[in-house]
Amino acid sequence: MTESYPEHWVFDDEFDSGDESCGRVIINLHSYVKPLAPGTRLMLISKDPAAPVEFPAWCRMTRNTLLDRAHPFYLIELKPEQKEREHG
């Protein structure tokens, strides 16, 4: 398991889920990202062993973009399509 995120990652915010299971992380993450603007780059930290499967699926289902991953770190861009519509 990697203990630091890749140095080239650029993000606006960070969500550390601690030792929570993926189900709980997704519930908490939903509440956390709700007020954030489309296009926000978020680094998610999850030590759950199911995270490499669960978070890509969550991104697909919620139309967020998984930009990169290096478990336990996940770089996500929130709703990039909405950002383009609002500024485009």
All heavy atoms as an XYZ file, in Angstrom:
719
protein
N       0.834     -1.170      0.000
C       0.000      0.000      0.000
C       0.888      1.245      0.000
O       1.823      1.353      0.769
C      -0.920     -0.006      1.220
C      -1.806      1.199      1.285
S      -2.875      1.360      2.772
C      -3.596     -0.243      2.940
N       0.581      2.178     -0.871
C       1.303      3.430     -0.947
C       0.908      4.327      0.227
O      -0.248      4.432      0.573
C       0.963      4.144     -2.274
O       1.247      3.261     -3.350
C       1.762      5.410     -2.419
N       1.869      5.007      0.821
C       1.563      5.858      1.974
C       1.524      7.339      1.644
O       1.231      8.146      2.497
C       2.564      5.585      3.091
C       2.429      4.203      3.685
C       1.043      3.909      4.263
O       0.425      4.817      4.840
O       0.576      2.773      4.117
N       1.862      7.712      0.409
C       1.722      9.108      0.010
C       1.177      9.141     -1.420
O       1.425      8.237     -2.207
C       3.053      9.847      0.097
O       3.968      9.287     -0.794
N       0.441     10.189     -1.712
C      -0.161     10.298     -3.048
C       0.914     10.711     -4.059
O       1.945     11.281     -3.684
C      -1.333     11.283     -3.030
C      -0.963     12.691     -2.680
C      -0.533     13.578     -3.650
C      -1.033     13.143     -1.365
C      -0.188     14.878     -3.342
C      -0.693     14.438     -1.048
C      -0.270     15.298     -2.036
O       0.088     16.580     -1.719
N       0.697     10.430     -5.329
C       1.665     10.806     -6.360
C       1.926     12.320     -6.355
O       0.993     13.117     -6.275
C       0.980     10.355     -7.653
C       0.091      9.229     -7.226
C      -0.407      9.628     -5.865
N       3.160     12.689     -6.450
C       3.566     14.096     -6.339
C       2.956     14.987     -7.424
O       2.761     16.168     -7.209
C       5.088     14.208     -6.394
C       5.760     13.657     -5.172
C       7.280     13.808     -5.243
O       7.768     14.619     -6.038
O       7.945     13.094     -4.491
N       2.679     14.414     -8.584
C       2.162     15.239     -9.688
C       0.666     15.533     -9.567
O       0.125     16.310    -10.341
C       2.464     14.569    -11.034
C       1.746     13.270    -11.239
N       2.195     12.086    -10.704
C       0.605     12.986    -11.897
C       1.359     11.113    -11.044
N       0.387     11.634    -11.764
N      -0.019     14.938     -8.608
C      -1.449     15.190     -8.458
C      -1.690     16.616     -7.981
O      -1.044     17.097     -7.064
C      -2.067     14.226     -7.454
C      -2.284     12.843     -7.960
C      -1.771     12.282     -9.093
C      -3.047     11.834     -7.327
N      -2.174     10.979     -9.200
C      -2.964     10.682     -8.128
C      -3.789     11.779     -6.161
C      -3.605      9.491     -7.792
C      -4.434     10.601     -5.822
C      -4.345      9.472     -6.643
N      -2.683     17.254     -8.594
C      -3.124     18.583     -8.188
C      -4.599     18.462     -7.827
O      -5.382     17.922     -8.606
C      -2.951     19.600     -9.343
C      -3.476     20.967     -8.937
C      -1.483     19.675     -9.760
N      -4.966     18.932     -6.641
C      -6.359     18.825     -6.219
C      -6.737     20.027     -5.354
O      -5.882     20.742     -4.838
C      -6.617     17.516     -5.472
C      -5.627     17.212     -4.389
C      -5.841     17.651     -3.085
C      -4.474     16.511     -4.656
C      -4.931     17.377     -2.078
C      -3.550     16.236     -3.655
C      -3.787     16.668     -2.366
N      -8.060     20.256     -5.252
C      -8.592     21.403     -4.527
C      -8.985     21.057     -3.095
O      -9.033     21.934     -2.235
C      -9.848     21.937     -5.242
C      -9.585     22.224     -6.694
O      -8.712     23.047     -6.983
O     -10.248     21.600     -7.551
N      -9.331     19.798     -2.876
C      -9.849     19.396     -1.572
C      -9.464     17.939     -1.329
O      -9.075     17.232     -2.268
C     -11.375     19.553     -1.561
C     -11.942     19.748     -0.167
O     -11.240     19.457      0.824
O     -13.099     20.183     -0.075
N      -9.606     17.535     -0.076
C      -9.211     16.177      0.322
C     -10.273     15.594      1.244
O     -10.788     16.304      2.112
C      -7.872     16.276      1.061
C      -7.337     14.989      1.597
C      -6.007     15.218      2.333
O      -5.186     16.047      1.886
O      -5.818     14.564      3.365
N     -10.597     14.334      1.030
C     -11.546     13.635      1.903
C     -10.884     12.353      2.382
O     -10.631     11.446      1.602
C     -12.836     13.310      1.133
C     -13.882     12.639      1.973
C     -14.719     13.388      2.775
C     -14.017     11.260      1.962
C     -15.685     12.769      3.555
C     -14.983     10.634      2.736
C     -15.818     11.386      3.534
N     -10.578     12.305      3.663
C      -9.932     11.130      4.258
C     -10.986     10.337      5.001
O     -11.545     10.805      5.994
C      -8.816     11.571      5.209
C      -8.006     10.390      5.738
O      -8.430      9.232      5.575
O      -6.948     10.652      6.329
N     -11.251      9.128      4.526
C     -12.307      8.310      5.125
C     -11.812      7.457      6.277
O     -12.607      6.694      6.849
C     -12.934      7.426      4.057
O     -11.983      6.481      3.610
N     -10.549      7.551      6.604
C     -10.035      6.765      7.732
C     -10.155      5.281      7.471
O      -9.841      4.812      6.391
N     -10.653      4.552      8.447
C     -10.774      3.093      8.335
C     -12.203      2.642      8.029
O     -12.531      1.474      8.204
C     -10.304      2.441      9.638
C      -8.813      2.623      9.850
O      -8.070      2.639      8.851
O      -8.397      2.743     11.021
N     -13.051      3.557      7.580
C     -14.440      3.203      7.270
C     -14.518      2.239      6.088
O     -13.672      2.271      5.196
C     -15.233      4.464      6.910
C     -15.355      5.458      8.025
C     -16.419      5.092      9.038
O     -17.201      4.151      8.802
O     -16.462      5.744     10.082
N     -15.556      1.424      6.065
C     -15.792      0.531      4.925
C     -16.329      1.346      3.756
O     -16.830      2.465      3.932
C     -16.790     -0.557      5.304
O     -18.048      0.033      5.537
N     -16.236      0.790      2.549
C     -16.638      1.533      1.350
C     -18.078      2.024      1.407
O     -18.364      3.132      0.974
C     -16.433      0.686      0.103
S     -14.741      0.749     -0.501
N     -18.978      1.198      1.941
C     -20.374      1.616      2.030
C     -20.527      2.888      2.836
O     -21.213      3.831      2.430
N     -19.883      2.946      3.969
C     -19.957      4.127      4.831
C     -19.231      5.308      4.170
O     -19.700      6.444      4.224
C     -19.353      3.811      6.195
C     -19.277      4.977      7.141
C     -20.564      5.745      7.282
N     -21.470      5.133      8.203
C     -22.732      5.555      8.363
N     -23.194      6.555      7.658
N     -23.511      4.966      9.205
N     -18.119      5.028      3.511
C     -17.375      6.099      2.831
C     -18.249      6.748      1.764
O     -18.306      7.974      1.655
C     -16.069      5.574      2.194
C     -15.387      6.662      1.377
C     -15.131      5.042      3.256
N     -18.944      5.936      0.994
C     -19.771      6.475     -0.082
C     -20.891      7.343      0.482
O     -21.189      8.410     -0.059
C     -20.294      5.332     -0.977
C     -19.123      4.813     -1.821
C     -21.443      5.798     -1.860
C     -19.412      3.573     -2.616
N     -21.492      6.927      1.578
C     -22.546      7.740      2.208
C     -21.962      9.070      2.680
O     -22.517     10.135      2.407
C     -23.188      6.974      3.375
C     -24.002      5.795      2.833
C     -24.054      7.897      4.233
C     -24.453      4.818      3.896
N     -20.844      9.019      3.370
C     -20.216     10.252      3.868
C     -19.699     11.117      2.719
O     -19.803     12.349      2.761
C     -19.069      9.918      4.827
C     -19.561      9.291      6.110
O     -20.717      9.453      6.498
N     -18.692      8.548      6.777
N     -19.153     10.476      1.701
C     -18.627     11.202      0.546
C     -19.739     11.950     -0.186
O     -19.553     13.094     -0.605
C     -17.923     10.224     -0.394
C     -17.232     10.797     -1.617
C     -16.126     11.775     -1.226
C     -16.648      9.656     -2.463
N     -20.884     11.319     -0.320
C     -22.027     11.962     -0.978
C     -22.362     13.291     -0.293
O     -22.540     14.313     -0.958
C     -23.237     11.029     -0.973
C     -24.468     11.658     -1.530
N     -24.651     11.879     -2.878
C     -25.559     12.165     -0.918
C     -25.814     12.471     -3.063
N     -26.379     12.658     -1.886
N     -22.430     13.273      1.029
C     -22.732     14.497      1.781
C     -21.603     15.516      1.651
O     -21.850     16.718      1.553
C     -22.942     14.171      3.266
O     -24.037     13.330      3.413
N     -20.382     15.029      1.628
C     -19.230     15.934      1.571
C     -19.145     16.670      0.233
O     -18.845     17.856      0.195
C     -17.943     15.137      1.810
C     -16.738     16.012      1.992
C     -16.464     16.614      3.205
C     -15.861     16.249      0.932
C     -15.359     17.434      3.376
C     -14.757     17.072      1.091
C     -14.516     17.654      2.311
O     -13.425     18.470      2.467
N     -19.386     15.953     -0.871
C     -19.203     16.569     -2.189
C     -20.410     17.387     -2.641
O     -20.276     18.201     -3.562
C     -18.844     15.525     -3.277
C     -17.576     14.781     -2.896
C     -19.984     14.593     -3.583
N     -21.548     17.187     -2.015
C     -22.772     17.857     -2.460
C     -22.612     19.377     -2.623
O     -23.033     19.923     -3.642
C     -23.915     17.539     -1.503
C     -25.267     17.754     -2.080
C     -26.323     17.173     -1.174
C     -27.672     17.296     -1.857
N     -28.714     16.626     -1.122
N     -21.998     20.113     -1.676
C     -21.871     21.565     -1.867
C     -20.678     21.997     -2.727
O     -20.533     23.178     -3.022
C     -21.703     22.085     -0.430
C     -21.043     20.967      0.291
C     -21.602     19.703     -0.338
N     -19.846     21.061     -3.143
C     -18.648     21.425     -3.909
C     -19.011     21.714     -5.366
O     -19.908     21.092     -5.936
C     -17.614     20.300     -3.843
C     -17.066     19.979     -2.444
C     -16.069     18.817     -2.515
C     -16.429     21.196     -1.800
N     -18.304     22.642     -5.971
C     -18.577     23.064     -7.345
C     -18.147     21.999     -8.351
O     -17.159     21.293     -8.134
C     -17.820     24.355     -7.625
N     -18.892     21.899     -9.465
C     -18.445     21.023    -10.548
C     -17.029     21.413    -10.973
O     -16.695     22.594    -11.014
C     -19.450     21.296    -11.668
C     -20.656     21.817    -10.983
C     -20.138     22.577     -9.784
N     -16.239     20.414    -11.274
C     -14.860     20.667    -11.671
C     -13.874     20.611    -10.517
O     -12.667     20.616    -10.740
N     -14.398     20.579     -9.292
C     -13.510     20.466     -8.133
C     -12.743     19.159     -8.224
O     -13.310     18.114     -8.512
C     -14.319     20.497     -6.816
O     -15.007     21.727     -6.716
C     -13.415     20.305     -5.606
N     -11.450     19.241     -7.988
C     -10.620     18.030     -7.943
C     -10.461     17.633     -6.488
O      -9.973     18.420     -5.675
C      -9.261     18.281     -8.570
C      -9.336     18.343    -10.069
C      -7.965     18.599    -10.655
N      -8.000     18.357    -12.078
C      -7.054     17.711    -12.727
N      -5.992     17.278    -12.102
N      -7.147     17.518    -14.031
N     -10.887     16.409     -6.200
C     -10.902     15.903     -4.833
C      -9.983     14.699     -4.721
O     -10.050     13.789     -5.550
C     -12.343     15.489     -4.466
C     -12.556     14.885     -3.093
C     -12.434     15.952     -2.012
C     -13.921     14.220     -3.029
N      -9.151     14.701     -3.706
C      -8.381     13.493     -3.403
C      -9.106     12.751     -2.298
O      -9.324     13.289     -1.214
C      -6.956     13.794     -2.954
C      -6.197     12.488     -2.698
S      -4.469     12.687     -2.297
C      -4.590     13.354     -0.652
N      -9.498     11.534     -2.612
C     -10.164     10.652     -1.661
C      -9.134      9.663     -1.130
O      -8.363      9.095     -1.903
C     -11.291      9.904     -2.372
C     -11.916      8.712     -1.659
C     -12.636      9.149     -0.392
C     -12.855      7.989     -2.596
N      -9.142      9.466      0.182
C      -8.265      8.477      0.806
C      -9.142      7.424      1.448
O      -9.994      7.742      2.277
C      -7.357      9.128      1.872
C      -6.588     10.305      1.283
C      -6.399      8.087      2.453
C      -5.905     11.175      2.325
N      -8.966      6.177      1.035
C      -9.734      5.071      1.614
C      -8.843      3.841      1.707
O      -8.315      3.369      0.705
C     -10.953      4.741      0.753
O     -11.612      3.604      1.280
N      -8.724      3.310      2.905
C      -7.910      2.118      3.123
C      -8.693      0.833      2.962
O      -8.127     -0.254      3.079
C      -7.296      2.184      4.525
C      -6.327      3.336      4.674
C      -5.781      3.433      6.074
C      -4.859      4.647      6.162
N      -4.452      4.923      7.530
N      -9.987      0.935      2.679
C     -10.809     -0.260      2.511
C     -10.278     -1.082      1.335
O     -10.048     -0.529      0.257
C     -12.262      0.149      2.258
C     -13.179     -1.052      2.272
O     -12.994     -1.959      1.429
O     -14.077     -1.108      3.127
N     -10.084     -2.395      1.515
C      -9.560     -3.220      0.415
C     -10.479     -3.279     -0.804
O     -10.025     -3.603     -1.902
C      -9.377     -4.605      1.033
C      -9.846     -4.532      2.431
C     -10.229     -3.139      2.757
N     -11.745     -2.958     -0.654
C     -12.673     -2.969     -1.790
C     -12.647     -1.660     -2.569
O     -13.251     -1.562     -3.639
C     -14.090     -3.243     -1.306
N     -11.938     -0.670     -2.090
C     -11.927      0.646     -2.728
C     -11.524      0.607     -4.203
O     -12.133      1.310     -5.009
C     -11.027      1.603     -1.949
N     -10.518     -0.196     -4.619
C     -10.149     -0.200     -6.042
C     -11.289     -0.624     -6.971
O     -11.278     -0.286     -8.158
C      -8.990     -1.208     -6.108
C      -8.402     -1.179     -4.732
C      -9.578     -0.985     -3.817
N     -12.276     -1.326     -6.454
C     -13.437     -1.719     -7.253
C     -14.587     -0.744     -7.025
O     -15.260     -0.325     -7.972
C     -13.878     -3.164     -6.888
C     -15.173     -3.524     -7.591
C     -12.774     -4.145     -7.210
N     -14.817     -0.380     -5.786
C     -15.995      0.414     -5.426
C     -15.928      1.864     -5.932
O     -16.925      2.394     -6.418
C     -16.180      0.426     -3.906
C     -16.492     -0.939     -3.329
C     -17.853     -1.464     -3.749
O     -18.768     -0.662     -4.026
O     -17.989     -2.700     -3.798
N     -14.806      2.531     -5.834
C     -14.770      3.949     -6.201
C     -14.813      4.199     -7.703
O     -15.474      5.153     -8.124
C     -13.617      4.669     -5.518
C     -13.845      4.713     -4.032
C     -12.956      4.137     -3.175
C     -14.999      5.262     -3.514
C     -13.197      4.127     -1.807
C     -15.255      5.264     -2.158
C     -14.346      4.696     -1.297
N     -14.177      3.374     -8.526
C     -14.413      3.549     -9.967
C     -15.899      3.372    -10.324
O     -16.436      4.127    -11.142
C     -13.538      2.472    -10.613
C     -12.416      2.293     -9.636
C     -13.082      2.437     -8.287
N     -16.558      2.395     -9.696
C     -17.994      2.189     -9.948
C     -18.798      3.390     -9.466
O     -19.715      3.856    -10.155
C     -18.464      0.914     -9.260
N     -18.465      3.916     -8.306
C     -19.165      5.105     -7.779
C     -18.997      6.283     -8.736
O     -19.968      7.014     -9.016
C     -18.629      5.451     -6.392
C     -19.248      6.679     -5.816
C     -20.456      6.789     -5.180
C     -18.700      8.014     -5.852
N     -20.676      8.098     -4.818
C     -19.622      8.869     -5.209
C     -17.518      8.546     -6.354
C     -19.400     10.231     -5.065
C     -17.289      9.911     -6.210
C     -18.218     10.731     -5.568
N     -17.798      6.453     -9.252
C     -17.557      7.553    -10.192
C     -18.411      7.398    -11.448
O     -19.020      8.368    -11.906
C     -16.073      7.626    -10.558
S     -15.039      8.306     -9.252
N     -18.466      6.185    -11.996
C     -19.284      5.962    -13.199
C     -20.750      6.252    -12.921
O     -21.434      6.899    -13.712
C     -19.123      4.529    -13.700
C     -17.835      4.255    -14.426
C     -17.853      2.892    -15.133
N     -18.161      1.788    -14.239
C     -17.260      1.129    -13.502
N     -15.991      1.466    -13.572
N     -17.624      0.133    -12.720
N     -21.246      5.772    -11.789
C     -22.668      5.921    -11.470
C     -23.047      7.369    -11.167
O     -24.187      7.768    -11.393
C     -23.029      5.031    -10.281
C     -22.976      3.564    -10.628
S     -23.180      2.434     -9.233
C     -24.418      3.182     -8.255
N     -22.122      8.160    -10.659
C     -22.432      9.532    -10.245
C     -21.945     10.572    -11.254
O     -22.077     11.774    -11.014
C     -21.799      9.838     -8.872
O     -20.382      9.627     -8.949
C     -22.404      8.953     -7.791
N     -21.353     10.104    -12.359
C     -20.843     10.988    -13.420
C     -19.712     11.896    -12.935
O     -19.559     13.016    -13.415
C     -21.964     11.794    -14.062
C     -22.960     10.911    -14.749
C     -23.983     11.709    -15.470
N     -24.935     10.777    -16.092
C     -25.983     11.154    -16.754
N     -26.229     12.433    -16.927
N     -26.791     10.274    -17.279
N     -18.972     11.385    -11.973
C     -17.729     12.027    -11.592
C     -16.627     11.297    -12.352
O     -16.815     10.163    -12.797
C     -17.506     11.921    -10.084
C     -18.549     12.703     -9.319
O     -18.700     13.904     -9.516
N     -19.287     12.022     -8.449
N     -15.486     11.930    -12.514
C     -14.410     11.317    -13.281
C     -13.270     10.902    -12.363
O     -12.735     11.725    -11.624
C     -13.874     12.304    -14.338
O     -14.941     12.645    -15.215
C     -12.741     11.684    -15.141
N     -12.930      9.620    -12.437
C     -11.759      9.132    -11.708
C     -10.548      9.427    -12.583
O     -10.349      8.814    -13.625
C     -11.887      7.630    -11.438
C     -10.712      6.980    -10.709
C     -10.504      7.587     -9.326
C     -10.933      5.473    -10.609
N      -9.752     10.406    -12.174
C      -8.613     10.841    -12.973
C      -7.412      9.923    -12.811
O      -6.658      9.696    -13.758
C      -8.218     12.269    -12.586
C      -9.296     13.338    -12.799
C      -8.858     14.651    -12.175
C      -9.589     13.500    -14.278
N      -7.227      9.415    -11.591
C      -6.078      8.553    -11.324
C      -6.292      7.861     -9.984
O      -7.146      8.276     -9.198
C      -4.802      9.392    -11.287
C      -3.543      8.585    -11.564
O      -3.633      7.345    -11.725
O      -2.466      9.196    -11.624
N      -5.538      6.808     -9.762
C      -5.620      6.118     -8.471
C      -4.292      5.471     -8.145
O      -3.556      5.042     -9.033
C      -6.727      5.080     -8.471
C      -6.587      4.038     -9.543
C      -7.739      3.093     -9.517
N      -7.908      2.474    -10.823
C      -8.803      1.558    -11.082
N      -9.619      1.153    -10.140
N      -8.904      1.050    -12.278
N      -3.986      5.472     -6.868
C      -2.811      4.807     -6.317
C      -3.222      4.406     -4.900
O      -2.969      5.131     -3.949
C      -1.609      5.741     -6.314
N      -3.979      3.293     -4.823
C      -4.581      2.889     -3.554
C      -3.618      3.103     -2.391
O      -2.467      2.712     -2.506
C      -5.009      1.416     -3.625
C      -5.749      0.965     -2.418
N      -7.065      1.299     -2.189
C      -5.359      0.230     -1.352
C      -7.447      0.773     -1.043
N      -6.441      0.122     -0.518
N      -4.058      3.803     -1.357
C      -5.413      4.189     -0.959
C      -5.834      5.592     -1.413
O      -6.779      6.150     -0.867
C      -5.324      4.135      0.566
C      -3.950      4.637      0.856
C      -3.100      4.054     -0.272
N      -5.196      6.137     -2.433
C      -5.502      7.499     -2.890
C      -6.223      7.447     -4.241
O      -5.822      6.704     -5.142
C      -4.214      8.313     -3.027
C      -3.415      8.355     -1.755
C      -2.330      7.509     -1.589
C      -3.768      9.207     -0.729
C      -1.594      7.513     -0.417
C      -3.042      9.227      0.457
C      -1.953      8.377      0.616
N      -7.252      8.287     -4.362
C      -8.067      8.353     -5.573
C      -8.258      9.821     -5.929
O      -8.673     10.607     -5.080
C      -9.436      7.675     -5.338
C      -9.241      6.227     -5.011
C      -8.940      5.828     -3.713
C      -9.274      5.264     -5.999
C      -8.702      4.496     -3.402
C      -9.045      3.928     -5.713
C      -8.749      3.555     -4.413
O      -8.501      2.248     -4.119
N      -7.943     10.184     -7.161
C      -8.083     11.563     -7.613
C      -9.329     11.653     -8.494
O      -9.413     10.994     -9.534
C      -6.840     11.993     -8.390
C      -6.814     13.435     -8.869
C      -6.874     14.412     -7.687
C      -5.553     13.684     -9.697
N     -10.272     12.466     -8.052
C     -11.590     12.542     -8.694
C     -11.888     13.977     -9.102
O     -11.634     14.903     -8.346
C     -12.677     12.056     -7.700
C     -12.424     10.596     -7.311
C     -14.071     12.244     -8.278
C     -13.235     10.128     -6.125
N     -12.429     14.154    -10.298
C     -12.960     15.456    -10.704
C     -14.473     15.364    -10.638
O     -15.078     14.487    -11.266
C     -12.511     15.838    -12.111
C     -12.999     17.228    -12.492
C     -12.472     17.685    -13.841
O     -11.924     16.859    -14.598
O     -12.631     18.883    -14.140
N     -15.075     16.273     -9.887
C     -16.521     16.225     -9.667
C     -17.281     16.809    -10.852
O     -17.011     17.935    -11.279
C     -16.877     16.996     -8.391
C     -16.192     16.495     -7.116
C     -16.547     17.400     -5.945
C     -16.568     15.049     -6.829
N     -18.184     16.029    -11.374
C     -19.131     16.454    -12.407
C     -18.516     17.345    -13.493
O     -18.983     18.468    -13.734
C     -20.311     17.192    -11.766
C     -20.950     16.486    -10.598
C     -21.861     15.395    -11.043
C     -22.584     14.825     -9.824
N     -23.297     13.634    -10.105
N     -17.502     16.885    -14.192
C     -16.849     17.750    -15.195
C     -17.795     18.221    -16.299
O     -17.611     19.324    -16.822
C     -15.731     16.866    -15.745
C     -16.121     15.472    -15.416
C     -16.929     15.558    -14.154
N     -18.831     17.439    -16.636
C     -19.769     17.865    -17.680
C     -20.546     19.105    -17.249
O     -20.819     19.985    -18.060
C     -20.739     16.740    -18.020
C     -20.083     15.561    -18.689
C     -21.037     14.406    -18.882
O     -22.255     14.575    -18.695
O     -20.552     13.314    -19.215
N     -20.904     19.190    -15.981
C     -21.634     20.360    -15.487
C     -20.753     21.600    -15.502
O     -21.225     22.697    -15.747
C     -22.161     20.111    -14.074
C     -23.285     19.125    -14.030
C     -23.825     18.943    -12.625
O     -23.436     19.632    -11.699
N     -24.722     17.988    -12.473
N     -19.475     21.439    -15.259
C     -18.542     22.564    -15.280
C     -18.488     23.161    -16.682
O     -18.540     24.377    -16.855
C     -17.156     22.085    -14.869
C     -16.079     23.136    -14.940
C     -14.747     22.541    -14.544
C     -13.680     23.001    -15.485
N     -12.425     22.311    -15.326
N     -18.425     22.289    -17.688
C     -18.358     22.757    -19.067
C     -19.639     23.489    -19.464
O     -19.599     24.482    -20.165
C     -18.096     21.580    -20.007
C     -16.704     21.005    -19.814
C     -16.495     19.686    -20.539
O     -17.369     19.281    -21.325
O     -15.458     19.055    -20.294
N     -20.791     23.002    -18.981
C     -22.060     23.662    -19.297
C     -22.161     25.026    -18.622
O     -22.667     25.967    -19.201
C     -23.238     22.791    -18.845
C     -23.633     21.775    -19.880
C     -24.904     21.095    -19.506
N     -24.530     19.704    -19.251
C     -25.061     18.929    -18.357
N     -26.021     19.348    -17.587
N     -24.671     17.700    -18.214
N     -21.671     25.125    -17.385
C     -21.766     26.380    -16.646
C     -20.805     27.436    -17.170
O     -21.066     28.619    -17.086
C     -21.485     26.140    -15.161
C     -22.584     25.358    -14.483
C     -22.285     25.064    -13.026
O     -21.273     25.561    -12.495
O     -23.062     24.314    -12.423
N     -19.660     26.995    -17.703
C     -18.648     27.947    -18.145
C     -18.440     27.935    -19.658
O     -17.624     28.676    -20.150
C     -17.306     27.641    -17.463
C     -17.401     27.719    -15.983
N     -17.479     28.904    -15.310
C     -17.471     26.743    -15.033
C     -17.573     28.675    -14.008
N     -17.568     27.371    -13.816
N     -19.155     27.089    -20.353
C     -18.840     26.879    -21.687
C     -19.446     27.485    -22.810
O     -19.100     27.778    -23.839
